[in-house]
Amino acid sequence: MDQERHDSDGDATARERQPATDRGFAARQATLMVLRAVRGQEAFDTALDRAVGPLADADRRLVHEISAGVLRGRNALDAVLTPRVTGDWRRVTEDVRDLLRIGAYQLLHLTRVPVHAAVAATVEVAKREHGPRSAGFVNAVLRRLAQDHAQGLPEPAAPTTGPRDLAKHYSHPPWLVARWVARFGPERTEALLRHNTQRSAVHLQPARWTADQLREAFTAADVAFVETPGLPGLAVRGVRVHELPGYAEGAFVVQDPAQALALEHVALPDDGLLWDACAAPGGKAARLAARRALLASDPRRARLPRLVDTIRRAAPTAWVVCADALAAPIRAASADVVLLDVPCSATGTIAKHPDARWHLSAHRIERLAALQAALLDAVAPVVRAGGVLAYLTCSLEDEENSGQVDAFLGRHAQFRRSTTDLFLFPPDRGTDGAFAARLERVA
């Protein structure tokens, strides 16, 4: 998965020292719009893009910081707010809850935002959106919290190993935490939850330029970057990706080290035809197209423009088509390699996507696993004898990973594993989670 933003509140500081004005109101209203859209199952990035459109850069960064922070810490914020609400928290409307979370996040985590600005601007949104009564309620709760915090708010109690306590402390759905505790154990689960609370850098992998060329260009342009031993690519923070040196020339793609390691693990041959069957947004296709003939397809028309843009920038030769892998756009036994980076629950990328944890459900994972099985069955006939089927996910769930591959091999005796599977657990290396299996067609 791609990530082209980085949470930052730094440049908003000077603006937030001003009294609450229409500018301060606009940023908090935009934040509420983002949270409201996410509640309606819209993707965080899409909601953010629409909400911040008319805002200045500093306010855009503030909206990103607060909305992402609220989504990452929702349960913890609720635990702080609930005792300060007169009456039943469950009877507070979702909009007003989000306004309280917006104010609480500023008071507790944006230390350079003055208390009066945090409270006044949030209360003004409540007033204009829901009237004086709601505004008075929000004002009373936030001022109570501000007073308690100024007097020394006690640290939250350390979580126990119980799934519900861990879920509350680290703001994850209890059912998901219980699932992980059963699979990984309490200590590894808590390490994963802690990882998911951290802000991620933007990771870049070389495409048309080499890693040395990227280093030289970034150094010359005074762009700070970090390299981690054992992990591919460069990490940057607080940047606009499209303004970096080499962007227009296709010098790099945005890609987490986990996905780069997954590509390395499947060791795809350099010759022959490669079909990337679920290619959008195009980072893998762009890097692979430099060495071989490549067909990139995706069934989602809304994602094709980004796929085409990535390919045009970063890959010298590739064909792009709108096609569903369930109905292969190429004939049977015609591909030397099929790369199947399937739609998945993306539980390995929650640190990058603050809304993802709230959009998941056990039923959704079941539906995705069924789709993955259907995709594997559909692309298998396209692989020629001696060819490779590479199966990738960014999931941590066994039914989408090794369990899915085991079931596929049980249905397709002409395939076998040609190496052990790769599973990357986010806290182990500080990357996203990823899974990769390299399957060879032997007959």
C-alpha positions in Angstrom: 0.0 0.0 0.0 1.0 3.5 -0.7 1.4 6.4 1.7 2.0 9.9 0.5 1.2 11.9 3.6 2.9 12.4 7.0 1.1 13.5 10.1 2.6 16.8 11.4 1.3 19.7 13.4 4.5 21.8 13.4 3.7 24.6 11.0 0.2 25.0 12.4 1.6 26.4 15.7 1.9 30.0 14.8 -1.7 30.1 13.4 -3.0 28.3 16.5 -1.6 31.0 18.8 -4.3 33.3 17.4 -7.7 33.7 19.0 -10.4 31.4 17.6 -11.4 32.9 14.2 -13.1 31.7 11.1 -9.8 30.2 10.0 -9.6 28.2 13.2 -13.2 27.2 12.9 -12.7 26.1 9.3 -9.9 23.7 10.3 -12.0 22.1 13.1 -15.0 21.9 10.9 -13.0 20.2 8.2 -11.8 17.7 10.8 -15.3 16.9 11.8 -16.1 16.4 8.1 -13.3 13.8 7.8 -14.4 11.9 10.9 -18.0 12.0 9.8 -17.1 10.6 6.4 -15.0 7.8 8.0 -18.0 6.9 10.1 -19.9 6.5 6.8 -17.2 4.0 5.7 -15.4 6.4 3.4 -11.6 6.0 3.2 -9.6 8.4 5.3 -7.4 9.7 2.4 -10.5 10.4 0.2 -12.3 12.2 3.0 -9.3 14.2 3.9 -8.6 15.3 0.3 -12.2 16.6 0.0 -12.3 18.3 3.4 -9.0 20.2 3.2 -9.4 21.4 -0.4 -10.0 25.1 0.3 -7.7 25.4 3.3 -4.2 26.8 3.6 -1.3 24.4 4.0 -0.9 24.9 7.7 -4.6 24.2 8.3 -4.4 21.2 6.1 -1.6 19.8 8.2 -3.6 20.5 11.4 -6.7 18.8 10.0 -4.6 15.7 9.1 -2.9 15.7 12.6 -6.1 16.0 14.6 -8.3 13.6 12.5 -5.6 10.9 12.3 -4.9 11.3 16.0 -8.6 11.0 16.9 -8.9 7.8 14.8 -5.8 6.3 16.3 -6.7 7.1 19.9 -10.5 7.1 19.9 -11.0 4.6 22.7 -8.4 6.3 24.9 -9.9 9.7 24.3 -13.4 8.3 25.2 -12.0 6.9 28.4 -10.8 10.4 29.4 -14.0 12.2 28.3 -16.6 9.8 29.6 -16.1 10.6 33.4 -16.4 14.3 32.6 -19.7 14.0 30.8 -22.8 14.5 32.9 -25.2 11.8 32.0 -24.9 8.8 29.8 -22.0 8.9 27.2 -24.0 6.5 25.0 -26.7 9.1 24.5 -24.3 11.7 23.1 -24.7 11.9 19.3 -21.9 10.7 17.1 -21.2 14.2 15.8 -20.9 15.7 19.3 -18.7 12.8 20.4 -16.3 13.5 17.6 -16.3 17.2 18.5 -15.4 16.3 22.1 -12.6 14.0 20.7 -11.3 16.8 18.5 -11.1 19.1 21.5 -9.6 16.5 23.8 -6.9 15.5 21.3 -5.8 19.1 21.0 -5.8 19.6 24.8 -3.9 16.4 25.5 -1.5 16.0 22.5 -1.0 19.3 20.7 0.8 21.1 23.5 1.6 24.1 21.3 -2.0 24.8 20.6 -3.3 27.2 23.2 -6.2 25.9 25.4 -8.4 28.8 24.5 -7.9 28.2 20.7 -8.6 24.5 21.1 -11.7 24.9 23.1 -13.2 28.1 21.4 -12.8 26.9 17.8 -14.2 23.4 18.6 -17.2 25.0 20.5 -17.8 27.3 17.5 -18.2 24.3 15.2 -20.6 22.7 17.7 -22.6 25.9 17.7 -22.9 26.3 14.0 -23.5 22.6 13.3 -25.8 21.7 16.2 -26.9 24.9 18.0 -26.2 26.7 21.3 -27.2 23.8 23.5 -24.7 21.4 22.0 -22.1 24.2 22.0 -22.6 24.7 25.7 -22.3 21.0 26.4 -19.0 20.7 24.5 -17.7 23.9 26.1 -18.4 22.5 29.6 -16.8 19.1 29.0 -13.7 20.5 27.4 -13.1 23.2 30.0 -13.5 20.6 32.7 -10.9 18.5 31.0 -8.6 21.4 30.5 -8.8 22.4 34.2 -8.1 18.8 35.3 -5.2 18.5 32.8 -3.7 21.8 34.0 -3.7 20.4 37.5 -1.9 17.2 36.4 -4.0 14.7 34.6 -3.0 11.2 36.0 -1.4 8.8 33.5 -3.8 6.1 32.1 -3.5 2.8 33.9 -1.2 0.3 32.3 -3.1 -2.3 30.3 -3.5 -5.8 31.5 -3.1 -8.7 29.1 -6.8 -9.1 28.7 -8.0 -8.4 25.1 -10.6 -5.9 26.1 -8.2 -3.9 28.2 -5.6 -3.9 25.5 -8.3 -2.8 22.9 -9.3 0.1 25.2 -5.8 1.3 25.9 -4.6 1.1 22.3 -7.9 2.0 20.6 -8.6 -1.1 18.5 -11.8 -3.1 18.1 -12.0 -5.7 20.9 -12.9 -8.5 18.5 -9.7 -7.9 16.5 -7.5 -7.7 19.6 -9.0 -11.0 20.9 -8.3 -12.6 17.5 -4.7 -11.5 17.6 -4.1 -12.6 21.2 -5.4 -16.0 20.3 -3.0 -16.2 17.3 0.1 -14.2 18.5 -0.2 -14.3 22.3 -0.6 -11.2 24.6 2.9 -9.9 24.4 3.3 -9.9 20.7 -0.2 -8.5 20.3 0.6 -5.6 22.6 3.8 -5.0 20.6 1.6 -4.9 17.4 -0.9 -2.5 19.0 1.9 -0.2 20.1 3.3 -0.3 16.6 0.0 0.7 15.2 -0.1 3.9 17.4 3.1 5.2 15.8 3.2 7.6 12.9 4.8 6.2 9.8 7.4 7.8 7.6 6.9 7.8 3.8 9.1 5.1 2.2 10.5 5.4 -1.3 11.9 2.7 -3.5 14.0 3.4 -6.5 12.4 3.0 -9.9 14.0 4.7 -12.9 16.9 6.0 -10.7 19.3 4.0 -8.6 19.4 4.3 -4.8 22.7 6.2 -5.2 21.1 8.7 -7.6 18.2 9.3 -5.1 20.7 9.9 -2.3 22.7 12.4 -4.3 19.6 14.3 -5.5 18.0 14.4 -2.0 21.3 15.5 -0.4 21.7 18.3 -3.1 18.2 19.5 -2.4 18.6 19.4 1.4 15.9 16.7 1.7 16.4 14.8 4.9 16.1 11.0 4.6 16.8 7.9 6.7 18.0 4.5 5.7 17.5 1.5 8.0 20.1 -1.3 7.8 18.5 -4.4 6.3 15.5 -2.6 4.8 15.3 -1.4 1.2 14.5 2.2 0.2 14.7 5.7 1.8 12.3 7.1 4.5 11.3 10.8 4.5 9.0 12.8 6.7 7.0 16.0 6.4 7.3 16.2 2.6 5.1 16.5 -0.4 6.0 13.5 -2.5 5.3 15.1 -5.8 7.7 18.0 -5.0 10.6 15.7 -4.3 13.6 15.6 -6.7 13.0 13.0 -9.4 9.2 12.6 -8.9 8.3 13.8 -12.4 11.1 11.7 -13.9 9.7 8.5 -12.3 12.9 8.2 -10.1 11.0 6.4 -7.3 7.7 4.9 -6.2 6.1 5.1 -2.8 6.3 1.6 -1.3 6.8 0.3 2.2 9.9 -1.9 2.8 7.6 -4.8 3.6 6.2 -4.8 0.1 9.7 -4.4 -1.4 10.9 -7.4 0.7 7.9 -9.4 -0.5 8.9 -8.8 -4.1 12.4 -9.8 -3.4 11.2 -13.0 -1.7 9.2 -14.3 -4.7 12.3 -13.7 -6.9 10.4 -13.3 -10.2 12.4 -14.2 -13.3 13.6 -11.3 -15.5 12.4 -12.6 -18.8 9.0 -13.6 -20.2 5.6 -12.0 -19.8 4.5 -10.9 -16.4 0.8 -10.2 -15.6 0.2 -8.0 -12.5 -3.4 -9.0 -12.0 -4.4 -6.5 -9.3 -1.9 -3.7 -10.1 -3.3 -0.4 -8.7 -1.9 1.9 -7.5 1.1 0.6 -9.6 4.2 0.7 -7.4 5.1 -2.9 -7.9 4.2 -2.9 -11.6 6.4 0.2 -12.2 9.4 -1.4 -10.5 9.0 -4.8 -12.3 8.4 -3.3 -15.8 12.0 -2.1 -16.0 13.2 -5.7 -16.6 10.5 -7.5 -18.5 7.4 -7.2 -20.6 4.5 -6.5 -18.2 0.7 -6.3 -18.4 -0.9 -4.4 -15.5 -4.6 -4.7 -14.9 -7.1 -3.7 -12.3 -10.9 -3.9 -12.3 -11.5 -0.7 -10.4 -12.0 2.2 -12.8 -11.6 4.8 -10.1 -8.1 3.6 -9.5 -6.9 3.4 -13.1 -5.9 7.0 -13.4 -3.4 6.6 -10.6 -2.2 3.3 -12.0 -1.6 4.9 -15.4 0.1 7.9 -13.9 2.5 5.7 -11.9 3.3 3.5 -14.9 3.9 6.6 -17.2 6.2 8.2 -14.7 8.2 5.2 -13.5 8.0 2.4 -16.0 9.4 2.7 -19.5 7.2 -0.1 -21.1 4.1 -1.6 -19.8 0.5 -2.2 -21.0 -2.4 -1.1 -18.7 -5.9 -2.4 -19.1 -9.1 -2.3 -17.1 -9.8 -6.0 -16.5 -11.0 -8.2 -13.7 -8.7 -11.0 -12.8 -11.7 -13.2 -12.3 -12.0 -13.2 -16.1 -8.4 -13.2 -17.3 -7.7 -10.8 -20.1 -5.0 -13.2 -21.6 -5.3 -16.7 -22.8 -4.5 -19.9 -20.8 -0.8 -20.9 -20.3 0.4 -17.6 -21.8 2.1 -15.9 -18.8 5.5 -16.8 -17.5 4.7 -15.0 -14.2 1.4 -13.9 -12.6 1.6 -11.5 -9.7 -1.5 -11.6 -7.6 -1.3 -8.9 -4.9 -4.9 -9.5 -3.7 -7.4 -7.3 -2.1 -7.1 -8.1 1.6 -8.0 -6.9 5.1 -4.7 -4.9 5.2 -4.4 -5.6 8.9 -0.6 -5.2 8.4 -1.0 -1.6 7.4 -3.1 -0.2 10.2 -0.3 2.1 11.4 -0.4 3.9 8.0 -4.2 4.0 7.8 -5.8 5.3 11.0 -9.3 4.6 9.9 -8.7 1.0 8.8 -9.2 -0.6 12.2 -12.7 0.8 12.4 -13.7 -0.4 9.0 -12.8 -4.0 9.6 -15.1 -6.8 10.7 -14.8 -10.6 11.0 -17.4 -10.9 8.2 -15.4 -8.7 5.9 -12.3 -10.9 6.4 -14.4 -13.9 5.5 -15.6 -12.2 2.3 -12.1 -11.2 1.3 -10.8 -14.7 1.9 -13.5 -16.1 -0.4 -12.6 -13.5 -3.1 -8.9 -14.4 -2.7 -9.7 -18.1 -3.3 -11.7 -17.2 -6.4 -8.9 -15.0 -7.8 -6.3 -17.8 -7.2 -8.5 -20.3 -9.1 -9.2 -17.8 -11.9 -5.5 -16.9 -12.6 -4.0 -20.4 -12.2 -4.8 -21.5 -15.8 -3.0 -18.5 -17.2 0.4 -19.6 -15.8 2.4 -21.8 -18.3 4.1 -25.0 -17.2 7.3 -24.0 -15.4 5.9 -20.5 -14.7 5.4 -18.7 -11.4 2.4 -17.6 -9.5 3.3 -15.1 -6.8 0.7 -14.5 -4.1 1.0 -11.4 -1.9 -1.0 -9.7 0.8 -0.5 -7.0 3.4 -2.6 -9.0 5.9 -1.7 -10.6 9.2 -4.6 -13.1 9.1 -3.8 -16.8 8.4 -6.9 -17.5 6.3 -5.7 -14.8 3.9 -2.1 -16.0 4.0 -0.6 -19.5 4.5 -4.1 -21.0 5.1 -5.2 -19.6 1.7 -2.2 -21.0 -0.1 -2.6 -24.4 1.6 -6.2 -24.6 0.4 -5.3 -23.5 -3.1 -2.6 -26.2 -3.4 -5.2 -28.8 -2.2 -7.3 -27.8 -5.2 -4.5 -27.5 -7.8 -2.1 -30.4 -7.7 -0.2 -28.9 -10.7 1.3 -26.2 -8.4 3.7 -26.4 -5.5 5.6 -24.1 -3.2 9.1 -23.4 -4.6 10.3 -21.8 -1.3 9.0 -21.2 2.2 6.4 -18.5 2.7 7.4 -15.0 3.9 5.5 -13.5 6.8 6.5 -10.1 8.1 5.2 -9.1 11.6 5.2 -5.2 11.9 7.0 -4.9 15.3 9.7 -7.3 14.4 11.3 -5.0 11.8 9.4 -1.7 12.0 7.7 -2.3 8.6 4.1 -2.9 7.5 2.9 -6.5 7.7 3.2 -8.6 4.6 2.9 -12.2 3.3 4.4 -13.7 0.1 4.2 -17.2 -1.4 6.0 -18.3 -4.5 4.2 -21.1 -6.3 5.5 -22.9 -9.4 3.4 -24.7 -11.9 5.0 -28.1 -12.4 2.6 -29.5 -15.0 
